[in-house]
Amino acid sequence: MAGTLSTLPVATAAETSASRAARPQQNSPVVATHELTLVTGEVVMLERHANGFQAATVEPAADGAPVTRTVDYVNTSGTDTTLSLRLFGVGETAPPPDGMLTLSANSVTVPANSTASVTVTYHPELGAVGDYTGVITATAPGGTAIRTTVGATKDVPTVDLTVNTIDRNGNPATAELTVFDLDNGVVRQVYPQGGTKTVALPQGRYSVMGIVYTTGKVSGQILSHTLAGEPVVDLTTHQAMVTDARLGTEVKVATPKESEPNGYKLGHRQSLPGKRGIDYMKGASSPLWDHAHVVPTGPVTDGAFEFNFRQRRYSPVIRASYAGQGGALPLEPVIYADRLYGSSKLQAVDAGTGRPQDLAGKDLADKLAVVTRDATSKVVDQIAAVAGAGAKAAVIVNDRPGPYATIVPRATGTAIPAWTLIQDEGAELFGRMADGPTRINLQGIKKDPSVYNIALMAPGGIPADPIDAVTAKNSAVVKSHHRGTEGTLNGKLLTEQTWFSLTTLPVGPAPATYRITNDTEHTTWFPLSTRTSTAWTFKSARPANGKEDLALLWPRYGLDLDAENTAKDGRTHHFDLAFLLQNGTTPDIDGVEVEASADDGATWQPAKVKSKSNGSYKVSVRNPDSGHVSLRVRARDTNGSRIEQTLIKAYAVR
């Protein structure tokens, strides 16, 4: 056991000049230092101060060896002084056993104008792990005492744990490991770099688990994650372990319909009986991370262990192939770019890097523009350039080896769908285009796309075959249908989507009237707002400078319901209704109409609407004896903006 010992002089309120003459002194200049080796093996560095006080700093002795500290008393008076000595010890969790802290003498005589010393010895072999405090009381003949505090700490011996990490290609790997003390719950994060890391740990039982990264040899990008490690490591001596991602097995989950992931979460839960546990989960979110791997552990019999895997899988956003020639084209969506709905067949055209000189003389109208990535240009600008030249969609080909995913600003999006393609596949595409006209089959988002929320949990260890399937028995189906978002310009349909997403539409600069409708339908699991329909009508023109918020009216309902979104039945219910524009200002409302329905919108009755002084309205609705109340609101302002909103089952009554 390792031990350390320190001392600190403590003054008392009753201290006199006589006692001060025979007490340890501090905070004076050091006039000399020398090294003293004790019989116990400790090395003591003595600092002699100008006032005669010697301060000793003791280095820890070997494991289990006693630690001794010298306490010097300085007498600056002209007569000898005898001090009686007593040592009293206390422990943080338990009193120190007899003999753990000892003094070399019960009294000491300090000659006039000189010093005298006693030693205090700490015996770590006698006590349990913990902190201990002792107070040496030196009492002068007159009864005045001076006290010196002694602090001792007994630590668990430390040993080295060396972790070597190997990626799936057999190369030294970067990793992120969690070293968890199974007995006391202490967590340490360890980050091996270059394939190895050594950490000093107290002896004990540990769980050493985490993620090993496999990176591209050229690009250096993370290609995959592997959960690996040892659930129980009994660490008593210096030890080395290897986490080898090559031993990993891919986690696979089959779904009823074709689906693809967008990242995953890997982790585990672990604890010993009656001890604090760990819940570790590492998330990896990117279109590039399609494959998660785990290294099987075998059965974990000490305590509880559970492997966890989470993933959300989507209906494919894009599938592409060469028309009439065969061969898939592995496109990855540009994040926040416009999406393709349904299918299309487009001729691919080389658009260079999208610069004006590249597009001069190119016929991109209703074509698939194949653009080479340019590090000096923004991808969003490259896409905008080919869209402006008439392209119907764009593919951005990486200009360097390795995986490639990119993003455009969410606020702007893109006017056309866009995808990325790695350099090797891009070379194949350019080669086919050079040989002759090349058409690409594009299958975008299909009608009624599916989303699978997957939680795979395996108790007792990481399984050797982490394979599962979504079935009717182990899953539930939730139907949440956005019937569509539709946009019109002066009565002409501009776009229609089957689900709500960021959309950018090219429109002219002249003033025009626009209409946006959004219809949603929820499953019966959601008892309120089971169907909604909202239509905004507004006027807009290109702003002179920068951007401006569209003049959409937004209703704000102050329904005054209880915690379960219910109101009292069979009585008139009053609630507040107000309207705001998107920029937060209050519009000049020109008219408001409200209707209520007690039969889910089959019939409607007008509600009483009264204007309030603060620009809002008080609405009065007669609640039925049971069931739900649906609301329909129409409003317009003096600038021509209108809102029509229907909420089926807006609130319940009881």
C-alpha positions as CSV (number, residue, x, y, z in Angstrom):
1,M,0.0,0.0,0.0
2,A,1.3,3.5,-0.8
3,G,1.2,6.2,1.8
4,T,2.0,9.9,2.1
5,L,2.3,12.1,5.2
6,S,2.2,15.9,5.6
7,T,2.2,18.3,8.5
8,L,0.6,21.7,9.1
9,P,1.1,23.9,12.2
10,V,-2.1,25.2,13.8
11,A,-2.2,28.1,16.2
12,T,-4.6,28.3,19.2
13,A,-6.5,31.3,20.5
14,A,-4.7,31.0,23.9
15,E,-1.2,31.2,22.4
16,T,1.3,33.4,24.3
17,S,4.7,34.8,23.5
18,A,6.3,32.0,25.5
19,S,4.6,29.3,23.5
20,R,5.4,31.1,20.2
21,A,9.0,30.8,21.1
22,A,8.8,27.1,20.8
23,R,6.6,26.4,17.8
24,P,7.1,25.6,14.1
25,Q,7.6,28.7,12.1
26,Q,6.6,29.3,8.4
27,N,6.6,31.9,5.7
28,S,10.2,33.0,6.2
29,P,13.0,33.0,3.7
30,V,14.8,29.6,3.1
31,V,18.5,29.9,3.8
32,A,19.6,26.3,3.1
33,T,18.3,23.0,1.9
34,H,19.7,19.5,2.2
35,E,18.5,15.9,1.6
36,L,18.2,13.3,4.3
37,T,17.5,9.6,3.8
38,L,15.6,8.0,6.6
39,V,16.1,4.4,7.7
40,T,12.6,3.7,6.3
41,G,13.8,4.6,2.8
42,E,11.9,8.0,2.6
43,V,13.8,10.9,1.1
44,V,13.2,14.1,3.1
45,M,14.0,17.5,1.6
46,L,14.7,19.9,4.5
47,E,14.3,23.7,4.0
48,R,16.0,25.8,6.6
49,H,14.3,29.2,6.9
50,A,15.9,32.4,8.2
51,N,13.9,32.2,11.4
52,G,15.3,28.7,12.1
53,F,12.3,26.7,11.1
54,Q,12.9,23.5,9.1
55,A,10.1,22.5,6.8
56,A,10.2,18.9,5.6
57,T,8.6,17.4,2.5
58,V,8.4,13.7,2.4
59,E,8.1,11.6,-0.8
60,P,6.0,8.5,-0.6
61,A,7.8,5.4,0.5
62,A,7.6,2.0,-1.1
63,D,4.2,0.2,-0.9
64,G,3.5,-0.7,2.7
65,A,6.6,1.0,4.2
66,P,6.3,3.4,7.1
67,V,6.4,7.1,6.4
68,T,8.2,9.4,8.9
69,R,8.0,13.2,9.2
70,T,10.2,15.4,11.4
71,V,8.7,18.2,13.4
72,D,11.1,20.9,14.6
73,Y,10.4,23.2,17.5
74,V,12.4,26.5,17.6
75,N,13.1,28.3,21.0
76,T,14.2,31.9,20.6
77,S,14.1,32.6,24.3
78,G,17.0,32.6,26.8
79,T,15.7,29.6,28.8
80,D,15.1,26.0,28.1
81,T,11.5,25.0,27.5
82,T,10.1,21.5,27.9
83,L,7.0,20.6,25.9
84,S,4.8,17.6,26.7
85,L,3.6,15.9,23.5
86,R,0.3,14.1,22.7
87,L,-0.9,12.7,19.4
88,F,-4.6,12.3,18.7
89,G,-5.8,10.7,15.5
90,V,-9.1,10.6,13.6
91,G,-10.2,8.9,10.3
92,E,-12.4,10.0,7.5
93,T,-14.5,6.8,7.7
94,A,-13.0,5.1,10.8
95,P,-10.6,6.0,13.6
96,P,-7.0,5.0,12.9
97,P,-6.0,1.7,14.6
98,D,-3.5,1.9,17.5
99,G,0.0,2.4,16.3
100,M,-0.9,3.8,12.9
101,L,0.4,7.3,13.9
102,T,3.1,7.3,16.5
103,L,5.4,9.9,18.0
104,S,9.1,9.3,18.8
105,A,8.8,10.9,22.3
106,N,6.2,12.0,24.8
107,S,8.1,15.2,25.5
108,V,10.8,17.3,24.1
109,T,13.1,19.9,25.7
110,V,14.0,22.8,23.4
111,P,17.2,24.5,24.5
112,A,17.4,28.2,24.7
113,N,18.0,29.9,21.4
114,S,18.0,26.5,19.7
115,T,15.8,23.8,18.2
116,A,14.6,20.3,19.1
117,S,12.9,17.7,16.9
118,V,10.5,14.8,17.2
119,T,9.3,12.5,14.5
120,V,5.8,11.3,13.7
121,T,5.6,8.0,11.8
122,Y,2.7,6.8,9.8
123,H,2.3,3.0,9.4
124,P,0.1,2.4,6.3
125,E,0.1,-1.4,6.8
126,L,-2.1,-1.0,9.9
127,G,-5.1,0.8,8.4
128,A,-7.6,0.6,5.7
129,V,-7.7,2.7,2.6
130,G,-8.7,6.2,3.3
131,D,-7.7,9.6,4.8
132,Y,-6.5,10.1,8.3
133,T,-5.7,13.1,10.4
134,G,-3.6,13.4,13.6
135,V,-3.0,16.5,15.8
136,I,0.2,16.8,17.8
137,T,-0.4,18.9,20.9
138,A,2.7,20.4,22.4
139,T,1.9,21.8,25.9
140,A,4.2,24.3,27.7
141,P,4.6,24.3,31.5
142,G,2.2,27.2,31.8
143,G,-0.5,25.2,30.0
144,T,-0.4,27.0,26.7
145,A,-0.5,24.6,23.8
146,I,0.5,24.7,20.2
147,R,-0.8,22.1,17.7
148,T,0.5,20.6,14.5
149,T,-1.9,18.8,12.2
150,V,-0.7,15.6,10.5
151,G,-2.5,14.3,7.4
152,A,-2.1,10.8,6.1
153,T,-3.6,9.1,3.1
154,K,-3.5,5.4,2.3
155,D,-4.1,4.7,-1.4
156,V,-4.8,1.5,-3.3
157,P,-1.7,0.5,-5.2
158,T,-1.8,1.5,-8.9
159,V,-0.8,-0.7,-11.8
160,D,-0.6,0.0,-15.5
161,L,-3.2,-1.1,-18.0
162,T,-2.0,-0.9,-21.6
163,V,-4.7,-1.0,-24.3
164,N,-3.7,-1.8,-27.9
165,T,-6.3,-1.0,-30.6
166,I,-6.5,-2.4,-34.1
167,D,-9.0,-1.2,-36.8
168,R,-10.8,-3.4,-39.3
169,N,-8.0,-3.1,-41.8
170,G,-5.4,-4.3,-39.4
171,N,-3.9,-0.9,-38.7
172,P,-3.2,0.8,-35.4
173,A,-6.4,2.5,-34.5
174,T,-7.7,5.6,-32.8
175,A,-10.3,4.7,-30.2
176,E,-12.6,6.1,-27.5
177,L,-12.7,3.7,-24.5
178,T,-14.5,3.9,-21.2
179,V,-12.7,2.4,-18.2
180,F,-15.3,1.8,-15.5
181,D,-14.5,0.8,-12.0
182,L,-17.1,-1.9,-11.3
183,D,-16.8,-1.6,-7.5
184,N,-16.8,2.2,-6.9
185,G,-18.4,3.5,-10.1
186,V,-15.5,5.8,-11.1
187,V,-15.4,6.4,-14.9
188,R,-12.3,7.3,-16.8
189,Q,-12.2,8.1,-20.5
190,V,-9.2,6.7,-22.4
191,Y,-8.3,7.8,-26.0
192,P,-5.7,5.6,-27.6
193,Q,-3.8,7.4,-30.4
194,G,-1.7,5.5,-32.8
195,G,-3.0,2.2,-31.6
196,T,-1.9,2.2,-27.9
197,K,-2.5,3.9,-24.6
198,T,-1.2,3.1,-21.1
199,V,-3.1,4.3,-18.0
200,A,-2.3,3.9,-14.3
201,L,-5.2,2.5,-12.3
202,P,-5.8,1.4,-8.8
203,Q,-6.0,-2.3,-8.4
204,G,-9.6,-3.5,-8.9
205,R,-12.2,-4.8,-11.3
206,Y,-12.9,-2.8,-14.4
207,S,-15.0,-2.8,-17.5
208,V,-13.0,-1.6,-20.5
209,M,-15.3,-1.0,-23.4
210,G,-15.7,1.5,-26.2
211,I,-15.5,2.3,-29.9
212,V,-12.6,1.5,-32.2
213,Y,-12.5,3.7,-35.3
214,T,-11.7,2.5,-38.8
215,T,-10.5,5.3,-41.0
216,G,-9.7,5.7,-44.7
217,K,-6.0,5.2,-45.5
218,V,-5.9,8.3,-47.8
219,S,-8.7,10.5,-46.6
220,G,-8.3,9.8,-42.9
221,Q,-12.1,10.0,-42.5
222,I,-13.9,7.6,-40.2
223,L,-15.5,4.8,-42.2
224,S,-17.0,2.7,-39.5
225,H,-17.3,2.1,-35.7
226,T,-16.7,-1.1,-33.8
227,L,-17.9,-1.7,-30.2
228,A,-15.2,-3.8,-28.5
229,G,-13.5,-4.4,-25.2
230,E,-13.5,-6.6,-22.1
231,P,-16.6,-6.4,-19.8
232,V,-14.6,-7.6,-16.7
233,V,-10.8,-7.0,-16.2
234,D,-9.4,-8.1,-12.9
235,L,-6.5,-5.8,-12.6
236,T,-4.0,-6.8,-9.9
237,T,-0.7,-6.4,-11.8
238,H,0.5,-4.6,-14.8
239,Q,-1.5,-5.9,-17.8
240,A,-2.0,-5.4,-21.5
241,M,-5.1,-6.0,-23.6
242,V,-6.0,-5.9,-27.3
243,T,-9.2,-4.6,-28.8
244,D,-9.2,-5.9,-32.4
245,A,-12.0,-4.5,-34.7
246,R,-11.2,-7.3,-37.2
247,L,-13.0,-9.7,-34.9
248,G,-16.2,-7.7,-35.2
249,T,-19.4,-8.8,-36.7
250,E,-21.8,-6.4,-38.5
251,V,-25.1,-5.6,-36.8
252,K,-27.9,-6.3,-39.3
253,V,-31.6,-5.6,-38.9
254,A,-34.0,-6.6,-41.7
255,T,-37.1,-4.6,-42.4
256,P,-40.4,-5.5,-44.2
257,K,-39.7,-2.9,-46.8
258,E,-36.5,-1.7,-48.3
259,S,-34.7,0.7,-46.0
260,E,-31.4,2.4,-45.4
261,P,-29.8,3.8,-42.3
262,N,-28.5,7.3,-41.5
263,G,-26.1,6.4,-38.7
264,Y,-26.6,4.4,-35.5
265,K,-25.9,4.2,-31.7
266,L,-23.8,1.5,-30.1
267,G,-23.4,0.9,-26.4
268,H,-23.9,-1.2,-23.3
269,R,-25.3,-1.2,-19.8
270,Q,-23.4,-2.9,-17.0
271,S,-23.4,-3.1,-13.2
272,L,-22.5,-5.4,-10.3
273,P,-25.2,-6.2,-7.6
274,G,-25.7,-3.3,-5.3
275,K,-23.1,-1.2,-7.2
276,R,-23.4,1.9,-9.3
277,G,-23.6,1.0,-13.0
278,I,-22.7,2.5,-16.3
279,D,-24.9,3.3,-19.3
280,Y,-22.7,3.9,-22.3
281,M,-24.0,4.9,-25.8
282,K,-22.0,6.3,-28.7
283,G,-23.9,8.0,-31.5
284,A,-22.7,8.0,-35.1
285,S,-24.8,10.1,-37.5
286,S,-23.8,10.4,-41.1
287,P,-25.0,9.1,-44.5
288,L,-21.5,7.5,-44.8
289,W,-21.9,5.3,-41.8
290,D,-24.0,2.5,-42.9
291,H,-22.3,-0.4,-41.2
292,A,-21.9,-0.9,-37.4
293,H,-19.8,-3.7,-36.0
294,V,-19.4,-5.3,-32.6
295,V,-16.9,-7.8,-31.2
296,P,-18.6,-10.6,-29.3
297,T,-17.8,-10.9,-25.6
298,G,-19.0,-14.3,-24.7
299,P,-21.4,-14.7,-21.6
300,V,-20.9,-12.0,-18.9
301,T,-21.6,-13.8,-15.6
302,D,-20.4,-11.1,-13.2
303,G,-23.5,-8.8,-12.6
304,A,-25.7,-7.5,-15.3
305,F,-24.7,-6.7,-18.8
306,E,-26.8,-5.6,-21.8
307,F,-25.7,-4.8,-25.3
308,N,-27.6,-1.9,-26.9
309,F,-28.0,-0.9,-30.6
310,R,-30.3,1.8,-31.8
311,Q,-30.9,2.8,-35.4
312,R,-33.5,4.7,-37.5
313,R,-33.9,3.4,-41.0
314,Y,-35.8,5.2,-43.8
315,S,-37.3,4.3,-47.1
316,P,-34.6,5.0,-49.7
317,V,-34.3,8.6,-50.6
318,I,-32.6,7.9,-53.9
319,R,-31.9,4.9,-56.1
320,A,-30.0,5.4,-59.4
321,S,-28.9,3.2,-62.2
322,Y,-27.7,3.4,-65.8
323,A,-30.7,3.2,-68.2
324,G,-30.3,0.4,-70.7
325,Q,-26.7,-0.3,-69.7
326,G,-27.0,-1.9,-66.3
327,G,-25.1,-1.0,-63.2
328,A,-26.1,0.9,-60.1
329,L,-25.0,4.5,-59.3
330,P,-24.5,4.9,-55.5
331,L,-25.6,8.4,-54.9
332,E,-25.7,10.0,-51.5
333,P,-28.2,12.9,-50.9
334,V,-26.8,16.4,-50.3
335,I,-28.0,17.2,-46.8
336,Y,-30.8,19.9,-46.9
337,A,-30.9,19.8,-50.7
338,D,-34.3,19.5,-52.4
339,R,-35.6,15.9,-52.7
340,L,-36.8,14.0,-55.7
341,Y,-40.3,12.5,-55.4
342,G,-41.3,9.7,-57.6
343,S,-39.2,8.5,-60.6
344,S,-37.4,10.3,-63.4
345,K,-35.0,9.4,-66.3
346,L,-32.5,12.1,-67.1
347,Q,-29.6,12.5,-69.5
348,A,-26.3,13.1,-67.8
349,V,-24.3,16.1,-68.9
350,D,-20.8,17.1,-67.9
351,A,-21.1,20.5,-66.3
352,G,-17.4,20.9,-65.3
353,T,-17.2,22.7,-61.9
354,G,-20.3,24.9,-62.7
355,R,-18.4,28.0,-63.6
356,P,-19.7,30.3,-66.3
357,Q,-17.0,29.1,-68.8
358,D,-18.0,25.5,-68.0
359,L,-21.6,26.1,-68.7
360,A,-21.2,28.2,-71.9
361,G,-22.9,26.4,-74.8
362,K,-24.0,23.5,-72.6
363,D,-27.7,22.4,-72.9
364,L,-28.6,21.5,-69.4
365,A,-32.4,22.0,-69.8
366,D,-34.2,19.2,-68.0
367,K,-30.8,17.3,-67.7
368,L,-28.8,15.8,-64.9
369,A,-25.8,18.1,-64.4
370,V,-22.7,16.2,-63.4
371,V,-20.5,18.7,-61.5
372,T,-16.9,18.1,-60.3
373,R,-16.4,19.3,-56.7
374,D,-14.2,22.4,-56.5
375,A,-12.6,23.2,-53.2
376,T,-12.6,26.9,-54.1
377,S,-16.3,27.0,-54.6
378,K,-19.3,26.4,-52.3
379,V,-21.3,23.3,-53.2
380,V,-24.5,25.3,-52.9
381,D,-23.2,27.8,-55.4
382,Q,-22.3,25.0,-57.8
383,I,-25.8,23.6,-57.6
384,A,-27.4,27.0,-58.0
385,A,-25.3,27.6,-61.1
386,V,-26.5,24.5,-62.9
387,A,-30.1,25.0,-61.7
388,G,-30.0,28.5,-63.2
389,A,-28.8,26.9,-66.5
390,G,-32.0,24.7,-66.5
391,A,-30.7,21.5,-65.0
392,K,-33.4,19.4,-63.3
393,A,-31.0,17.7,-60.9
394,A,-27.3,17.7,-60.0
395,V,-24.6,15.1,-59.0
396,I,-21.5,16.5,-57.3
397,V,-18.5,14.2,-58.0
398,N,-15.7,14.2,-55.4
399,D,-12.4,15.5,-56.8
400,R,-10.3,13.3,-54.4
401,P,-10.3,9.7,-53.1
402,G,-12.4,8.7,-50.2
403,P,-16.0,8.9,-49.1
404,Y,-17.9,12.1,-49.8
405,A,-20.9,13.7,-48.1
406,T,-21.7,17.4,-48.0
407,I,-24.3,19.8,-46.8
408,V,-25.9,23.1,-48.0
409,P,-27.4,25.8,-45.7
410,R,-30.7,24.7,-44.3
411,A,-32.2,28.1,-44.6
412,T,-31.7,28.2,-48.3
413,G,-31.7,24.6,-49.5
414,T,-31.5,24.1,-53.2
415,A,-33.8,24.7,-56.1
416,I,-33.2,21.2,-57.5
417,P,-32.4,17.7,-56.1
418,A,-28.7,17.1,-55.6
419,W,-26.5,14.1,-54.7
420,T,-22.9,13.3,-54.2
421,L,-20.7,10.6,-55.8
422,I,-17.3,9.3,-54.8
423,Q,-14.4,9.8,-57.2
424,D,-14.1,6.3,-58.5
425,E,-17.8,6.0,-59.3
426,G,-17.6,9.5,-60.9
427,A,-14.8,8.4,-63.2
428,E,-17.1,5.5,-64.4
429,L,-19.9,8.0,-65.0
430,F,-17.7,10.4,-66.9
431,G,-16.3,7.5,-69.0
432,R,-19.8,6.4,-70.0
433,M,-20.8,10.0,-70.9
434,A,-17.6,10.3,-73.1
435,D,-18.7,7.1,-75.0
436,G,-22.1,8.5,-75.8
437,P,-25.4,9.7,-74.5
438,T,-26.0,8.4,-71.0
439,R,-29.3,8.4,-69.3
440,I,-29.8,7.8,-65.6
441,N,-32.8,6.1,-63.9
442,L,-33.6,8.0,-60.7
443,Q,-36.1,6.7,-58.2
444,G,-36.8,9.2,-55.4
445,I,-39.0,9.1,-52.4
446,K,-42.0,6.9,-53.0
447,K,-45.5,7.4,-51.9
448,D,-46.1,6.6,-48.2
449,P,-42.4,6.2,-47.2
450,S,-41.6,4.2,-44.0
451,V,-39.4,5.0,-41.0
452,Y,-38.2,2.2,-38.7
453,N,-37.1,3.0,-35.2
454,I,-35.0,0.0,-34.1
455,A,-33.9,-0.9,-30.6
456,L,-31.9,-4.1,-30.3
457,M,-31.0,-5.2,-26.8
458,A,-29.2,-8.4,-25.9
459,P,-28.7,-9.3,-22.2
460,G,-25.7,-11.2,-20.9
461,G,-23.0,-10.0,-23.4
462,I,-22.5,-8.9,-27.0
463,P,-23.8,-11.7,-29.1
464,A,-21.8,-13.5,-31.8
465,D,-24.7,-13.0,-34.3
466,P,-26.1,-9.5,-33.8
467,I,-28.9,-10.0,-36.4
468,D,-32.5,-9.1,-36.0
469,A,-35.6,-8.4,-38.1
470,V,-38.6,-6.1,-37.7
471,T,-41.7,-8.3,-37.6
472,A,-45.4,-7.8,-36.7
473,K,-44.7,-9.6,-33.4
474,N,-41.8,-7.4,-32.2
475,S,-43.0,-4.1,-33.5
476,A,-45.9,-1.7,-33.7
477,V,-47.0,0.4,-36.7
478,V,-47.7,4.1,-36.3
479,K,-49.2,5.8,-39.3
480,S,-48.4,9.5,-39.3
481,H,-49.5,10.9,-42.7
482,H,-48.8,14.4,-43.9
483,R,-51.3,14.5,-46.7
484,G,-49.3,17.1,-48.5
485,T,-47.7,20.6,-48.6
486,E,-48.8,22.5,-51.7
487,G,-47.7,25.8,-53.0
488,T,-49.5,27.9,-55.7
489,L,-48.7,31.2,-57.4
490,N,-51.7,33.2,-58.7
491,G,-53.6,30.0,-58.9
492,K,-50.9,28.0,-60.6
493,L,-49.5,24.9,-58.7
494,L,-45.8,25.3,-58.1
495,T,-45.1,22.2,-56.0
496,E,-46.8,19.4,-54.1
497,Q,-45.1,17.1,-51.5
498,T,-46.3,14.1,-49.6
499,W,-44.4,15.0,-46.5
500,F,-43.2,18.3,-44.9
501,S,-39.6,19.3,-45.7
502,L,-37.6,22.3,-46.5
503,T,-38.4,23.5,-50.0
504,T,-36.9,26.2,-52.2
505,L,-38.8,27.3,-55.3
506,P,-37.6,29.7,-58.0
507,V,-40.2,32.5,-58.5
508,G,-40.2,35.8,-60.3
509,P,-39.4,39.1,-58.7
510,A,-42.7,40.8,-59.5
511,P,-45.5,41.1,-56.8
512,A,-47.7,38.1,-56.7
513,T,-50.2,36.3,-54.5
514,Y,-49.1,32.9,-53.1
515,R,-51.0,30.2,-51.3
516,I,-49.5,27.4,-49.1
517,T,-51.6,24.5,-47.8
518,N,-50.5,21.9,-45.3
519,D,-52.7,18.9,-44.4
520,T,-51.7,16.3,-41.7
521,E,-53.3,13.2,-40.3
522,H,-52.3,11.4,-37.2
523,T,-52.7,7.9,-35.9
524,T,-55.4,7.1,-33.3
525,W,-52.6,6.9,-30.8
526,F,-52.8,10.7,-30.8
527,P,-56.2,11.5,-29.3
528,L,-56.1,15.2,-30.2
529,S,-55.5,17.1,-33.5
530,T,-56.1,13.9,-35.4
531,R,-56.4,15.9,-38.6
532,T,-55.3,19.4,-39.4
533,S,-55.6,21.6,-42.4
534,T,-53.9,25.0,-42.8
535,A,-53.9,27.4,-45.8
536,W,-51.9,30.6,-45.9
537,T,-52.5,33.2,-48.6
538,F,-50.1,36.1,-48.8
539,K,-48.5,38.6,-51.2
540,S,-44.8,38.8,-51.8
541,A,-42.3,40.5,-54.1
542,R,-38.5,40.3,-54.3
543,P,-37.2,42.6,-51.5
544,A,-34.9,45.5,-52.4
545,N,-32.2,44.3,-50.0
546,G,-31.4,40.9,-48.4
547,K,-34.3,38.8,-47.2
548,E,-37.6,39.3,-45.5
549,D,-40.1,37.1,-43.7
550,L,-43.1,36.0,-45.7
551,A,-46.3,37.6,-44.5
552,L,-47.9,34.4,-43.1
553,L,-50.5,34.8,-40.3
554,W,-50.1,32.5,-37.4
555,P,-53.0,31.9,-34.9
556,R,-52.2,31.6,-31.2
557,Y,-54.8,29.8,-29.1
558,G,-55.2,30.4,-25.4
559,L,-57.6,27.5,-24.8
560,D,-57.2,27.5,-20.9
561,L,-57.4,23.7,-20.6
562,D,-56.3,21.4,-17.8
563,A,-53.2,19.2,-17.7
564,E,-55.0,16.6,-19.9
565,N,-56.1,19.1,-22.5
566,T,-59.7,18.9,-21.5
567,A,-62.4,21.5,-20.7
568,K,-65.6,21.2,-18.6
569,D,-68.5,19.7,-20.5
570,G,-72.0,21.1,-21.1
571,R,-71.0,24.8,-20.6
572,T,-69.7,27.7,-22.6
573,H,-66.0,27.7,-22.9
574,H,-64.2,31.0,-23.4
575,F,-60.7,31.2,-24.8
576,D,-58.3,33.9,-26.2
577,L,-57.3,34.0,-29.9
578,A,-54.5,36.2,-31.3
579,F,-52.5,36.4,-34.5
580,L,-48.8,37.1,-35.2
581,L,-46.7,37.5,-38.3
582,Q,-43.6,35.5,-38.8
583,N,-41.4,38.4,-37.8
584,G,-43.2,38.6,-34.4
585,T,-45.2,41.7,-35.0
586,T,-49.0,42.0,-34.6
587,P,-50.9,42.3,-37.8
588,D,-53.8,44.7,-38.4
589,I,-56.6,42.1,-38.5
590,D,-59.5,43.0,-40.8
591,G,-61.8,40.1,-39.9
592,V,-62.0,36.9,-37.8
593,E,-64.5,34.0,-38.0
594,V,-64.5,30.9,-35.7
595,E,-66.7,27.8,-36.0
596,A,-66.9,24.8,-33.7
597,S,-67.9,21.2,-34.3
598,A,-68.9,18.4,-31.9
599,D,-68.9,15.6,-34.5
600,D,-65.4,15.8,-35.8
601,G,-66.1,18.3,-38.6
602,A,-69.3,16.7,-40.0
603,T,-71.3,19.9,-39.0
604,W,-70.2,23.3,-37.9
605,Q,-71.7,26.0,-35.7
606,P,-70.5,29.6,-35.6
607,A,-68.8,30.7,-32.4
608,K,-69.1,34.1,-30.8
609,V,-66.0,36.3,-31.4
610,K,-65.4,39.5,-29.5
611,S,-62.5,41.9,-30.1
612,K,-60.4,42.8,-27.1
613,S,-58.5,46.0,-26.5
614,N,-55.0,44.4,-26.8
615,G,-55.6,43.3,-30.4
616,S,-56.6,39.7,-29.5
617,Y,-60.1,38.1,-29.5
618,K,-62.3,36.4,-27.0
619,V,-64.0,33.3,-28.4
620,S,-67.0,31.6,-26.8
621,V,-67.9,28.0,-27.7
622,R,-70.6,25.8,-26.3
623,N,-69.0,22.5,-25.2
624,P,-71.0,19.3,-25.7
625,D,-71.7,16.9,-22.8
626,S,-68.8,14.6,-23.9
627,G,-66.4,13.9,-26.7
628,H,-64.3,16.5,-28.4
629,V,-64.5,20.0,-29.9
630,S,-63.1,20.8,-33.3
631,L,-62.2,24.3,-34.4
632,R,-62.1,26.2,-37.7
633,V,-60.6,29.6,-37.9
634,R,-60.5,32.1,-40.7
635,A,-58.8,35.5,-40.5
636,R,-57.4,38.2,-42.8
637,D,-55.4,41.4,-42.4
638,T,-55.4,44.7,-44.2
639,N,-52.4,43.7,-46.3
640,G,-54.2,40.8,-47.9
641,S,-52.8,37.9,-45.9
642,R,-55.2,35.2,-44.9
643,I,-55.2,32.1,-42.8
644,E,-57.7,29.2,-42.8
645,Q,-57.1,26.5,-40.2
646,T,-59.1,23.5,-39.2
647,L,-58.2,21.4,-36.1
648,I,-60.2,18.2,-35.8
649,K,-60.5,17.3,-32.1
650,A,-58.7,20.4,-30.9
651,Y,-59.6,19.6,-27.2
652,A,-61.6,17.1,-25.2
653,V,-64.5,17.7,-22.8
654,R,-65.5,15.8,-19.7
